[in-house]
Amino acid sequence: MEAMFPDVVVIGGGIIGACCAYYLSQEGLNVHLVERGGIASGCSGACQFGIGHINTGIGRDLTVASGRLYASLAEQLPLDIEYDRTGNIYIADSPKGMRALERTAQLVQSAGMRCHLLRGKELLDVEPYLSPELVGGLFFPDDAKVQPILATLAFVQAAKEKRATIQTFTEVTGIELSASKTVAAVHTTNGRIPTKIIVNAAGAWSASIGRMVGIEIPIVPRKGHIVVTEPVPPMIRTYLLDASYFEAVEEDRQALAVAMVLGQTRSGNILLGSSRQFAGFDRSVDHEVIHAMITRCLRFLPALANIHAIRIYAGLRPYTPDLLPIIDEADEVPGFYIAAGHEGEGITMGPITGKLISQMITGQELDLPVEALSLSRFAQADSSVRV
Ligand SMILES: Cc1cc2nc3c(=O)[nH]c(=O)nc-3n(C[C@H](O)[C@H](O)[C@H](O)COP(=O)(O)OP(=O)(O)OC[C@H]3O[C@@H](n4cnc5c(N)ncnc54)[C@H](O)[C@@H]3O)c2cc1C
């Protein structure tokens, strides 16, 4: 009798690998997920918890589609993922920042997204602990929050219930190709897994998996810190972001970019962010960065000064030069799919990424066009990356 080989091997047990395993196993495919550490031991276990949106282009389509998927998945997944649709507010601390929010409001409303401006006291009516000196905000009622580790575990658990194999503490060390350069097997620290299809969902480490099949994937780590406070009674109802947040995301020439991001979990802990810097694969805490982050957050929420921090961590965002993920089958290696490079939106975009990958592999009609997410888009562009 012929042994049962997996239809698909997913490399990486973060939110993206978990969502790919989930959607593929829902389609009846025999899925085998391999993770070097524990589930969510990479960036998906070292981040914030906003289900947000991007304002324009395919990024907007991905985030809006994924946000809708979360709303129904929260009801179906086997674990409570702490999904709360409380909305996000982008906050301006200067008239210039407010004018930028007004322009954003016009832009996104004309694309059919719901949002409304909050001026002066209207902002304090929604979030009374904010500084009265802030100018105003832009509220997106459809944005949400989720607990990323629980979400990753829930997708993995649901995949297991559809007979997926989840192999943790197992590192992928090589990929075997056939004579015709198609995928043949995955080599791991726990043996060889024959398969014809691989999904590279290794986040910031995806480039090293690409090199195993001879392709260059322009993804590098972009470090970000988070400070976690002790649990406190409810202080932040929504999820708060600096009006300059997207400038910080797009600022790729500076060594360091800092923007306020604040949210409170169901347990009462407040998570303070955020920072962006290129520091290789180093995840150690940089105290100067933490000082800059806390200073920025205190400007928006002065009451933080009386709350203790209990934990600080850093995660590695998978960064691509155009800040969009790669969701594609590599032209050079049939059967080798890439689902990586989600930078600061991977928790948000997890479900739509998993669904698109599953639709590509099973030959179904795609929910969204993926041409703009191809690996080959970097072949023409200047794909110089920083490490
Ligand atoms: C400070 C910070 C705040 C953030 N806030 C948000 C937010 O509010 N909302 C949002 O949507 N996103 C946010 N993000 C971004 C989000 O966390 C990432 O985009 C997302 O976690 C990436 O998921 P991933 O599955 O691609 O990568 P990861 O979670 O890093 O998973 C990749 C996995 O691959 C495994 N791996 C690597 N190499 C191998 C190998 N050879 N063999 C086996 N396994 C391997 C790793 O161990 C890892 O577990 C934030 C990120 C940071 C750093």
The ligand as an SDF file (V2000), in Angstrom:
LIG
                    3D

 53 58  0  0  0  0  0  0  0  0999 V2000
    5.4950   45.5530   17.3990 C   0  0  0  0  0  0  0  0  0  0  0  0
    4.5830   44.9360   16.3720 C   0  0  0  0  0  0  0  0  0  0  0  0
    3.2340   45.2720   16.3540 C   0  0  0  0  0  0  0  0  0  0  0  0
    2.3900   44.7380   15.3900 C   0  0  0  0  0  0  0  0  0  0  0  0
    1.0610   45.0330   15.4310 N   0  0  0  0  0  0  0  0  0  0  0  0
    0.2270   44.5050   14.5080 C   0  0  0  0  0  0  0  0  0  0  0  0
   -1.1640   44.7910   14.5540 C   0  0  0  0  0  0  0  0  0  0  0  0
   -1.6520   45.4930   15.4430 O   0  0  0  0  0  0  0  0  0  0  0  0
   -1.9500   44.2730   13.5720 N   0  0  0  0  0  0  0  0  0  0  0  0
   -1.4510   43.4920   12.5580 C   0  0  0  0  0  0  0  0  0  0  0  0
   -2.2110   43.0920   11.6770 O   0  0  0  0  0  0  0  0  0  0  0  0
   -0.1340   43.1660   12.5260 N   0  0  0  0  0  0  0  0  0  0  0  0
    0.7060   43.6600   13.4600 C   0  0  0  0  0  0  0  0  0  0  0  0
    2.0430   43.3850   13.4150 N   0  0  0  0  0  0  0  0  0  0  0  0
    2.5570   42.5930   12.2830 C   0  0  0  0  0  0  0  0  0  0  0  0
    2.3080   41.1020   12.4830 C   0  0  0  0  0  0  0  0  0  0  0  0
    2.6890   40.7300   13.7850 O   0  0  0  0  0  0  0  0  0  0  0  0
    3.0950   40.3110   11.4320 C   0  0  0  0  0  0  0  0  0  0  0  0
    2.8320   40.8250   10.1350 O   0  0  0  0  0  0  0  0  0  0  0  0
    2.6840   38.8430   11.4730 C   0  0  0  0  0  0  0  0  0  0  0  0
    2.8030   38.3400   12.7760 O   0  0  0  0  0  0  0  0  0  0  0  0
    3.5360   38.0160   10.5140 C   0  0  0  0  0  0  0  0  0  0  0  0
    3.0780   36.6940   10.5960 O   0  0  0  0  0  0  0  0  0  0  0  0
    3.8380   35.5180    9.8750 P   0  0  0  0  0  0  0  0  0  0  0  0
    3.0660   34.2630   10.1210 O   0  0  0  0  0  0  0  0  0  0  0  0
    4.1470   35.9120    8.4700 O   0  0  0  0  0  0  0  0  0  0  0  0
    5.2680   35.4740   10.6090 O   0  0  0  0  0  0  0  0  0  0  0  0
    5.6770   34.8310   12.0150 P   0  0  0  0  0  0  0  0  0  0  0  0
    4.6170   34.9840   13.0170 O   0  0  0  0  0  0  0  0  0  0  0  0
    7.0190   35.3570   12.3410 O   0  0  0  0  0  0  0  0  0  0  0  0
    5.7430   33.2830   11.6770 O   0  0  0  0  0  0  0  0  0  0  0  0
    6.7800   32.7320   10.8810 C   0  0  0  0  0  0  0  0  0  0  0  0
    7.1670   31.4170   11.5390 C   0  0  0  0  0  0  0  0  0  0  0  0
    8.0650   30.7070   10.6830 O   0  0  0  0  0  0  0  0  0  0  0  0
    8.9130   29.9380   11.5260 C   0  0  0  0  0  0  0  0  0  0  0  0
   10.1130   29.5400   10.7710 N   0  0  0  0  0  0  0  0  0  0  0  0
   11.0570   30.3370   10.2470 C   0  0  0  0  0  0  0  0  0  0  0  0
   12.0070   29.5960    9.6380 N   0  0  0  0  0  0  0  0  0  0  0  0
   11.6230   28.3000    9.7680 C   0  0  0  0  0  0  0  0  0  0  0  0
   12.2090   27.0620    9.3590 C   0  0  0  0  0  0  0  0  0  0  0  0
   13.3710   26.9990    8.6800 N   0  0  0  0  0  0  0  0  0  0  0  0
   11.5470   25.9220    9.6850 N   0  0  0  0  0  0  0  0  0  0  0  0
   10.3750   25.9570   10.3620 C   0  0  0  0  0  0  0  0  0  0  0  0
    9.7920   27.0960   10.7820 N   0  0  0  0  0  0  0  0  0  0  0  0
   10.4100   28.2550   10.4870 C   0  0  0  0  0  0  0  0  0  0  0  0
    9.2450   30.8990   12.6620 C   0  0  0  0  0  0  0  0  0  0  0  0
    9.6840   30.2060   13.8110 O   0  0  0  0  0  0  0  0  0  0  0  0
    7.9080   31.6210   12.8510 C   0  0  0  0  0  0  0  0  0  0  0  0
    7.1340   31.0770   13.9130 O   0  0  0  0  0  0  0  0  0  0  0  0
    2.9090   43.8650   14.3900 C   0  0  0  0  0  0  0  0  0  0  0  0
    4.2510   43.4960   14.4360 C   0  0  0  0  0  0  0  0  0  0  0  0
    5.0890   44.0190   15.4160 C   0  0  0  0  0  0  0  0  0  0  0  0
    6.5300   43.6040   15.4730 C   0  0  0  0  0  0  0  0  0  0  0  0
  1  2  1  0
  2  3  1  0
  2 52  2  0
  3  4  2  0
  4  5  1  0
  4 50  1  0
  5  6  2  0
  6  7  1  0
  6 13  1  0
  7  8  2  0
  7  9  1  0
  9 10  1  0
 10 11  2  0
 10 12  1  0
 12 13  2  0
 13 14  1  0
 14 15  1  0
 14 50  1  0
 15 16  1  0
 16 17  1  0
 16 18  1  0
 18 19  1  0
 18 20  1  0
 20 21  1  0
 20 22  1  0
 22 23  1  0
 23 24  1  0
 24 25  2  0
 24 26  1  0
 24 27  1  0
 27 28  1  0
 28 29  2  0
 28 30  1  0
 28 31  1  0
 31 32  1  0
 32 33  1  0
 33 34  1  0
 33 48  1  0
 34 35  1  0
 35 36  1  0
 35 46  1  0
 36 37  1  0
 36 45  1  0
 37 38  2  0
 38 39  1  0
 39 40  1  0
 39 45  2  0
 40 41  1  0
 40 42  2  0
 42 43  1  0
 43 44  2  0
 44 45  1  0
 46 47  1  0
 46 48  1  0
 48 49  1  0
 50 51  2  0
 51 52  1  0
 52 53  1  0
M  END
$$$$
